[in-house]
Amino acid sequence: MNTETAANSNDARRLQRPGWRDPRLLIGLLLIIVSVVAVVALVSAMDRTISVYAAKTELTVGDPVTAEQLDVVSVRIDGLEGHYLPADEELDPAARAAAFVPAGELVPRRALEGIEAQGRKPVAVPIAGTVADAITAGAYVDVWAAQPHDSGSGYGEPTKILSGLEVAAVEPVETGFGGTSGTTLELLVTDEDLPALLGALAADAKMTVIYAPAGANQ
């Protein structure tokens, strides 16, 4: 076989359609399979959503909660699934809101646990005058108390007695002439904090609340 014949033979082999045992074909197929598996895994990870309840209407502490007040939404909350109420969980017919939930917000599981289960009790606190606009149901406040003087005239310097209490309700105290003479706040208080608050109320201290943007974590 001369040189020209050998070259033609080599060219012919290169132009032949690769067979199933051709390593180049096997490597190409393997790369395609790996790419498809990677894409499927990525799409599955991105679509890992769960169905949870969201408040269709504002949920106020103590109010009954029914399915008509809730929407079912699909969300991605990686690592926080246990914090929210899953839509496949049957709603207790006697469920009541234990925390304020604004309309459109996801419903935390603790919001339907029951106030007692959270170790908090609602206490009505009278406030002279009005409160800041930011102090609404669901807000957090610091409580200050000014003790009355022994003489019965005036009050001493106010001191902060409690921090980060959740407001369950805000009720203006109306006068007989259509005006308001103060505000009553319903605060959720733990057993640990009850003595300080009840002691101030029993002493007829002048109560003031300050909006606490940091909430219960301050």
C-alpha positions in Angstrom: 0.0 0.0 0.0 1.5 3.3 -1.1 1.4 6.5 0.9 -1.6 7.9 -1.1 -3.7 4.8 -0.5 -3.0 4.8 3.2 -4.0 8.5 3.5 -7.2 7.9 1.6 -8.0 4.9 3.9 -7.4 7.1 7.0 -9.7 9.8 5.6 -12.4 7.3 4.9 -12.3 6.0 8.5 -12.6 9.5 9.8 -15.7 10.2 7.7 -17.5 7.0 8.7 -20.6 7.4 11.0 -19.5 6.7 14.6 -20.9 3.5 16.0 -22.5 2.9 19.4 -19.1 1.8 20.8 -17.4 5.0 19.7 -16.1 6.6 22.9 -16.8 10.1 21.5 -20.5 9.3 21.1 -20.7 7.8 24.6 -19.0 10.9 26.1 -21.4 13.2 24.2 -24.5 11.2 25.4 -23.1 11.3 29.0 -22.7 15.1 28.9 -26.3 15.5 27.6 -27.7 13.3 30.4 -25.7 15.1 33.0 -27.0 18.5 31.7 -30.6 17.3 31.6 -30.4 16.0 35.2 -28.8 19.2 36.4 -31.6 21.4 34.8 -34.4 19.2 36.2 -32.8 19.4 39.7 -32.5 23.2 39.5 -36.1 23.6 38.3 -37.3 21.3 41.1 -35.4 23.2 43.7 -36.7 26.6 42.5 -40.3 25.3 42.5 -40.2 23.9 46.1 -43.3 25.8 47.4 -45.8 25.0 50.1 -49.4 26.0 50.6 -50.0 28.1 53.7 -52.8 30.3 55.0 -52.8 34.1 54.6 -55.2 36.5 56.3 -57.9 37.6 53.9 -59.1 40.1 56.5 -57.5 41.6 59.6 -57.3 39.1 62.4 -57.6 40.8 65.8 -56.6 39.1 69.1 -59.6 37.2 70.6 -61.7 37.1 67.5 -62.9 33.8 66.1 -61.0 32.6 63.0 -62.8 30.7 60.2 -61.8 29.5 56.8 -63.7 32.4 55.2 -61.2 34.8 56.7 -58.2 33.0 55.2 -56.7 32.6 51.7 -54.5 29.7 50.6 -51.2 30.9 49.0 -48.2 29.0 47.6 -44.9 30.4 48.9 -41.2 29.5 49.2 -40.2 29.8 52.9 -37.1 27.5 53.0 -36.4 26.6 56.6 -39.4 28.4 58.0 -42.1 25.9 57.1 -42.9 25.2 60.8 -43.5 28.8 61.6 -46.6 29.2 59.4 -50.0 27.5 59.4 -50.1 24.9 56.5 -53.2 24.9 54.4 -53.5 21.1 54.6 -53.9 21.4 58.4 -57.5 21.3 59.6 -58.6 24.5 61.2 -60.0 24.2 64.7 -63.7 25.2 64.7 -63.0 27.0 68.0 -59.9 28.8 66.8 -59.4 32.4 67.9 -56.6 34.8 67.0 -53.9 34.9 69.7 -51.9 37.5 67.8 -52.8 40.4 65.5 -52.3 39.5 61.8 -52.8 42.2 59.1 -54.8 41.4 56.0 -52.6 39.9 53.3 -50.0 38.6 55.8 -49.1 34.9 56.2 -50.6 33.5 59.4 -48.0 32.4 61.9 -48.7 29.1 63.7 -48.5 30.9 67.0 -51.3 33.3 66.0 -53.8 30.4 66.5 -52.1 28.6 69.3 -54.2 30.3 71.9 -53.0 33.2 74.1 -52.8 30.9 77.1 -50.5 28.5 75.2 -48.1 31.3 74.6 -48.1 32.2 78.3 -49.7 35.6 77.8 -52.8 37.1 79.2 -54.8 40.2 78.1 -54.8 43.1 80.5 -56.7 46.3 80.1 -54.5 49.4 80.8 -56.1 52.9 81.0 -54.1 55.6 79.3 -54.7 59.3 79.9 -55.4 61.1 76.5 -54.7 59.6 73.1 -51.8 57.4 72.0 -49.5 57.7 69.0 -51.0 56.7 65.6 -48.5 53.9 65.3 -49.9 52.2 68.3 -52.5 49.9 66.9 -53.4 46.2 67.3 -50.3 44.2 66.7 -47.9 47.0 67.6 -45.4 46.7 70.5 -45.1 49.2 73.3 -42.9 50.0 76.3 -44.9 50.8 79.4 -44.0 53.7 81.8 -45.6 54.4 85.1 -45.5 57.5 87.3 -46.4 56.8 90.9 -48.8 59.2 92.7 -47.3 61.4 95.5 -48.1 60.4 99.0 -49.8 63.8 99.4 -52.3 62.8 96.7 -51.3 65.7 94.6 -49.4 65.0 91.3 -47.1 62.2 90.3 -43.5 61.3 90.6 -41.0 60.9 87.7 -42.1 58.1 85.3 -40.1 55.0 85.0 -40.2 52.2 82.5 -41.7 49.1 84.0 -42.1 46.8 81.0 -40.7 46.5 77.5 -42.0 45.1 74.2 -45.6 44.2 75.1 -47.9 43.4 72.2 -51.1 45.5 71.8 -54.2 43.3 71.4 -56.7 46.2 71.0 -57.0 50.0 71.3 -60.3 51.4 72.6 -60.9 55.2 73.0 -62.8 56.0 76.2 -65.8 58.1 75.1 -67.4 60.9 77.1 -71.1 61.6 77.2 -70.6 64.6 74.8 -69.1 62.6 71.9 -65.5 63.3 72.9 -62.8 61.1 74.4 -61.4 61.2 77.8 -58.6 58.7 77.3 -57.7 55.3 75.8 -57.8 51.8 77.0 -55.1 49.5 75.7 -55.4 45.7 75.9 -51.9 44.4 76.3 -50.7 40.8 76.2 -48.7 40.1 79.3 -46.7 37.1 80.5 -47.0 35.7 84.0 -43.5 37.0 84.7 -44.5 40.6 83.8 -47.9 40.6 85.5 -46.8 41.7 89.0 -45.1 44.9 87.7 -48.1 45.9 85.7 -50.8 45.0 88.2 -48.8 46.6 91.0 -48.7 49.9 89.0 -52.4 49.7 88.2 -53.3 49.0 91.9 -51.3 52.0 93.0 -53.2 54.2 90.6 -50.0 55.1 88.7 -50.3 57.3 85.7 -49.6 55.0 82.8 -48.0 56.0 79.5 -47.0 53.8 76.5 -44.3 54.4 74.0 -44.3 52.8 70.6 -41.5 50.2 70.4 -40.5 49.6 66.7 -38.1 46.9 67.8 -41.0 44.9 69.1 -40.6 42.0 71.5 -37.0 41.4 70.6 -35.6 44.7 72.0 
